Amino acid sequence: MRVLAVTGRLARDLVRASARGADVLVLDVAVAAFITPQMLAASAPQGYDLILVPGAVTADFREAEKALGAKIRLGPKHAADLGFVLHHLDEVELSRTVPACVLLEKRMREGALALADELEERAAAAMQIKGVKIGGGSRMKVLAEVADATRLDSERLAEKIRYYEEQGADMIDLGLPPDARAEDAARAVRVAKEVTDLPVSVDTVRSDLILAGLEAGADMILSLNSQNLGAVGEAVAAAKIPAVVIPGPGENCLEENLRSAGALGIRVIADPVLDPPLQGLAASLIRYIRFRETHPQVPLFFGAGNVTELLDADTQGVNALLAALAAEVEAAILFTPEYSAKARGSVRELAGAADMMQLAAARRTPPKDLGIDLLVLKEKRPRPEENLPEKCVPAGSDHEYVPDPAGCFRIFLAGGKIVARNRRVTVAGDSARDLLNTLIEKGYVSRLDHAGYLGRELEKAQTALLLKRSYCQDEPLFAPDKRQIGQKLNKNSLVKWCG
């Protein structure tokens, strides 16, 4: 197949670099999205089976197709994806209206993840912990903390560890509360080592708990400082496992503690400490930058959870931004618990963000258009909205409720399933469509308005399940007043808004 890629002046070099053997036609227009069918027809390219115009073009090229005798289809919106589209031409039917990158989104995701794996396999590392690369040119690793691990029984602890592993954690951290006993710390480590092959760390500054964790087989220690180094430093060095070193206590700075640990022969990971928002966050980022400038070879620990747990905002964007900042200071480990409900999903989000930053660094671009993203509620490529028909029947709000003789249902979530239940039957499943079809086919619904109501509620429950949110029948899934906060600030002065 002979393929021609059409572009404008600004993107010509990138298109040529991505063309993979296809010919390139550069039209006399700066921005490729402004290419018209008339421009293409006037250039009269001949002998091509397929002509790819930029995915951002919205014009209709069917007349140009007839004139040129070749299929004209939308290529990708971004020139960097042209090579991928050309490589997979035989696997997808391209469109006149949908950019090729949208059609190939799933395949692009698979390709991005495969490339991330390849980059990680080739990357050099500052150290390895049970085969997991740390620092150097390797991907940032996600260390997931099981908070208050000794307060969980063995079954619950194992469940939490398996959950983090499924979410994409690279390492497991056992957070030990101040009142933990040494024997409980040892039990937690033994349970973790039985459940997972991932590296396991113990997280405490108490010397007796650190020693208990070492004896039970911990693969890393959090955290060493001037107070506990004298008591546990030689044991950590003898175990030949790395340790995260923190500042303090008191006036002891991070550099002093690192020197003391290094003198004992401990493999060190430095934690300059990321402070919470409005509690020194910006200043702590400056510490990270300065530390990296003076200690380019020391792996860095980045406590993302210090921000997400103390900020009332959706964590997808917060974790993406934190991962970008961590990548800029060349951090090696992204640390997070999922202690609060609002932070649930942070391990998976940071794992995805780490892949994004690795891919972006390899491409030398910002972390966008990579094939993977952390967009959940907002969309990258919205579908076009249709015009409102001139004649339409206004929807009324005066419907009179009539109970369904077949019975009413209570809808709720349980065990990761959507459940519809009444006195006669209980139906459970993952799909709102499957539940509704079952209720109708089995004769448990007899009124159209009841079927419509159940469809709305079941779909709402499925959305809650997918978003890991709670669900309550007949209540809004999202608080309707949240979107008005910014409008209030714009409409009134801050003084009036605050009363």
N, C-alpha and C positions, 0 to 999 in steps of 0.2 A: 504494500500500500504506500502510495506517495502522499505525504502529508505536508501541508504548508501552514506555518504558524504566522499569524498576522499581528503586528504590534505597532506602537508609536515610537517616537525618537527617544523618549526618556527611558523606556524599558528595553531598548534593543540589545544592549550588552548582556543583560540578565537573561533575556529570551534566547539569545544565541548560545549562551553558556548552558542553558537547560534544554536545548532543542533535541538532543539525542538522535541526530541524523536527519531530523526533519529540516526542510528548507524554511527560511525566515524571510518574510516580506515586511519591510519597514515603510509605513506610509507617512506622508508628510503632515503629521499631526503630533503634537507633543505628548498628550495624554492618550493612551491607548483606548480608554473607555469612550472617547469621542469619535471613534472610527464609525463611518456610515456605510451603508450598502453602496451608495454612489461612489465613494472613494475606492472601495474594493473593486467594483465593477470597472471603474476607469483604469485601474492598474492592470486589468486583464491577465491575471495569472492563468497559465494553461498546463494541462497534463496532470492535474492532481485529483486524487480520489477523495481527499478530505481536506477541508480548509478550516482551521481553528481560529476563531476570532476571540478576543479577550472576554472572559466571563462576565465582566461588568457592563458590557455593551447591552443595550436594551432594544436596539432596532430590529426590525424584521428583515431577514436576509433571503427570504424565499425567492423573490424576483432575481436577486443576484445569483442564487443557485441555478436558476434556469439559464441565465445568461452565460454563466461560466461552466455549466455542465459538471459541477462537483457538489458533493454534500458540504454544506457550511454549518458548523455546529459551534456551540459555545465551549471554549476551553476553560481553564481555571481562571479565577478572579485574580490570582497572584502569580506572577511570572515564575517565582521560585518553585511552584508546584507543577510546572509544565512537563518536566522530565518524568515525574511520577505518572501523570495522565498519559503521556505517550507510551510509557512502558506497559500500561494496562489497557490499551485501546481495544484489545480483542476480548476483554472481559466485561465491557459495559457498553450499552447503546447510548451514545451521547445525545444531547438535547438541543433544540433551538432556543429554549427558554430557561433551562436550569443549568447553571455553571457546572462544568465537569467536576470541579472540586467538591461540590455538594453531593453529586452522584457517587463520588468515590470516597466519601467521608469515612465510611466504615473501613474501607481498604487502607485509607491513609492512616487511620488510627493504628491498624495492625502493623503497617509499615513503620510508623513512628516508634512503636513499642519494640519492634524488632531491631531498629537502629539503636535505640537506647540500650538494649541488651548487648549489641555488638560494641558500642562505645565503652560500656562498662567492662566487657571482657578484655578489651585492648588497653584499658586505662592502667597507668602505674599508680601505686598507693604508697602512702607514708608508712602504713602498718596494716596488718590483717588481724582480725579477731575471729577465730574459728572459720577462716576462709572468707570472711566478709571484709572487703576492702574499705579502708578508712583513709580519707584525705588524699593528697596527691592530686591526680587528675580524675579520680573516681567520682561517681555520683554521690551526692549527699545522702547519708543513710538516716532512716527514721528510727529513733529510739522511743518506743512506746512505754510509758510508765503505768504500771499497775499501782495506783495509789493505795496506801495503807494495806499492803499485800498480806501482812501477818494477821490482819483482822478478818481475812477471808478463809473459809474452810478450804480444804484441798480441792474439792470438786469445783467450787466457785472460782478459785484461783486458776485452775486448769481451764475452765470455760473462758475466763477473761483472756488468758494467754492465747488460746486457740482463736478467739475473736480477733485479737490484734494481728496474729499471723495471717489470717484470712484477709484482713484489711490492708495488708502490704507492708507491715512493719519489718524492718531489717534486723532489729535487736529488741530484746525485752528487758525493761528495767523494773526492779522490785522496789517500790518506795516503802521504806520502813518508818512507821510512826515513832515519835519520841519515846513512847512508853513500851516499845516492842521488847521482847525477851530474846536473848541470843538463840535459845533453842527453837523459837518460832521463826527467826530469820533463817536458820539452817534448814528448817522444814520447807519454807517457801522456796529456797533455792533448789532443794532436791526435787520438789514437785515440778518446778519450772524446767529443770533439766530432763525430767522424764517426759514432759509434755511436748517440748519443742527442741529442734536442733539449732535454733537461732542462738546467738550469743546472749547470755543472761548477766545482767549487772545488779548489784545491790546499791541502793541509794540512801546513804546516811552519813553523818559526820561522827557518830558514836564509834569509838575504837572497838568495843566488844562486839558490836554488830558487824563491823567490817571483818574482824577476825573470824566470826562465825560464818559469814558469807564466803570467805576464802576457803575455810575448811570444808564447806559443803560443795565447793567447785565453781564459784562464780567466775565469769570470764572477764569481768571489768568491774572497777570500783568507782562509785560516785559517793562522796567527794573527799579529796584530801585537802587539808589546810595545815597551817602551822600548829594547830592545837592537837591534831591526831597523828601527824607525820612521825613524831618521835615514837609513838606506841605501835604503829602498824606499818611504817615505811619499809622496814627490812622484810617483813612478811610479804608485803605486796611485791617487792622486788624479787624475792625468792620464788614467788608463784609465777613470775614472768608474765603477768597480765597487765594491761594498761590501766591507767587510772585518770580520772578527770580531776584536775587541780583547780581550786577556786581561790579567790582572795580571802584575806582575813584569817582568823578573826582579829578585830581591832585594826591596827595600822599596818599590819602585814599585807603587802601588795602581792598581786598575782605573780610578778616576776620573782620575788623572793621565795615564794612557795615552790615555784617551778624549779628554781636553782636547787633548793633543798631536796626535792623529789628526784631531780636528775642526778644529784650527787650520790643518791642511794641506788641508782641504776634502774629507776622506775621509768617505764615507757609512758610519757605524759600526753594528755589531751588538755588543752587550756580552755577554761571557761571564764571569760571576762565578765559574765553575767549580764543578760539582757533584762533591763528594768521594765516595769509595766508602763502603760500609757499614762502620761501626765505625772509620772513618778520618776522621770529621768530616762525615758526611752531614747530620746534623741542623743543625749549625752552618752548613753551606753553604746550606741552605734558608733560614735566617735572613738570610744575605747577600742571597739573591735577593729576599726580601721587602723588605728595607731599600732595596736598589737600586731596586726598582720604585716604592717610595714617593717616592724623591728624583729619579728619572728616568722619569717616566711615559710619555714619548714614545719612548724608545730601545728598539728591538727587542732581545729577549733570546734568547740561545743557551742551550739546555738539554742537557747531555751525558748523556743517559739511559744510554748504553753504559758509562759509568763505574760504574754500579751493576750492570747485568745481567751484564756480563762478570766481575764480581768477587763474585758471589753464586750459590751453588749452589742454585738454585731454578728451577722452571719459569717461563719468561719471560712467559707470557701475563698472569698476574696482576700480576707485577712491572711490566711495561710499562704495563698499564692504570693502576696506582696512580701510576707516575711521570708519565704523561700528565695525570692529574688534578691532581697537584701542580704540574706545569708550567702547566696552565691557570689555576690559582689565582694564580700569579705573573705570568700573562699572557705566557708565553714565546711566541716566534715560531717557533723552530726546534727540533725534536727530533732530536738527533744520535745515531746508533748505527752501529757496525760489526756484522758477524756473524762475529766473529773466531773464537770457540770454537764447538764443536758444540752446546753447550747453549743458545747464543744464536741458533741458526739460527731464522729466522722472525721475528726482532725487527722488521725493517722492516715486514713485513705487519701485525704486531701493533700497532706504533705508528701506522701509517696508519689502521687501524681505530679505535684509541683516540682519535686526533685527531678523527675524525668523531663519535665518541661524545661527546666533550667539547663540540664545537661544537653538537650537537643538544641536549645537556643544558643548556648555557648559554642557548640560545634558548627552551627550555621552562621555564627557571628551576627545574630539578629535579635531584636527584642523577642520575648516569649509569646509570640502570637503566630497564628497560621502554621502550627507545628504538626497538626493531625490529632493532638490531644489537648484538652483544656479543662478548666474547672468551672465552666458555665453550667448553671443548673436552672435557675429561674429566668435568667435573661438569655436571649438568643443572639448568636453571632450573625446569622443571615435570616432576617425576618421574611416571611412570605408576603407577597404583595396583597394589599387589602382591596377587596372589591368595592365598587361604588354602590351606594344605597339605592335600591330601585325606587323609581318615582312613585309607584303605587304599592303600598304595603298596609297590612292590617295592624293597627297598634295593639301591642300586647296588653291585656287587661290584668288587673290585680284583684279582681272581685270574685275569684273562683270559690265556690262553696265546698268545703271539705265534707265528703261522705265516706264513712268507714267502709273498708272493703269486707264484704261478707266472708271472703276466704281467710281473713285474719291479717293482723298487723305484724310487723317485724321490728325487732331491736337489732341494730347493726353496730358492731364493735370490732376491735382488733384484738387478737389473742394468738400468742405463739407464732407470730410472723404471718398470720393468715387474716383474711377478711371473713367475718362471721355474720350470718343473718339467721336470727333465731326467733321462733314463736312457740306457742304451746304444742304445736303439731310436729315441728321439724327444726333441725339445725343444719344449715348448709355452710360449709367453709371452703375457701380456696384463695388463690392468688390473684385472680382476674375478676374485675367487676362484671365484665361481659359474661363470663362463664357462670357466675353466681346468678345473675339476672335471668339468663336463658334457662338455667335449671329450675328456678322458682316458677317461671312461666310454663315451661314444658310439663312440670309435675303438677300443675293446677293449683299452686299456692298463691296465685295472684289472679284476680278476676276483673279488676277495673283498670282502665287505661291510665287514669290519673295516678293511681297507686303504683303502676308499673313505672310511670315516668318519675315519680318521687323516689322509688327504690333505685332506679338507674342513676339519679343525681347523687344520692347518698352513697351508693356503692362506689361510684367513680371518685367521689371525694375521699372515701376511705382508702381506695387504692392509691390515690395521690399522696395521702398521709403516710401510707406504708412505704412508698418509694422514697419519700423525703425524710423518712425516719422521724416523723412528727407524731404527736398524739392526735387522736380523733375522738370527737364527741358528736353523736347524731344530732342533727338540727342546729348545730352551731357552726359559724363560719370557720373554715380551715385557716384563713389568714385574717388577722384583725383589720377591719376595713379602715380604721382611722390612722393606721401607721403611715400611709402614703401622704397624709395631710400635714405631717410634722414640718417638712420643709416649706410647704405652702404657707403655714402660719408664720414662719419666720420671715418669709418674703412679704407677706401681706401687711403685717403690723411691725412696729418697732419692737426690738428685743425687750425694752422696758415694759411695754404694754403686754407682750406675750407672757412675761414673767409675773404680771400682776402688780 
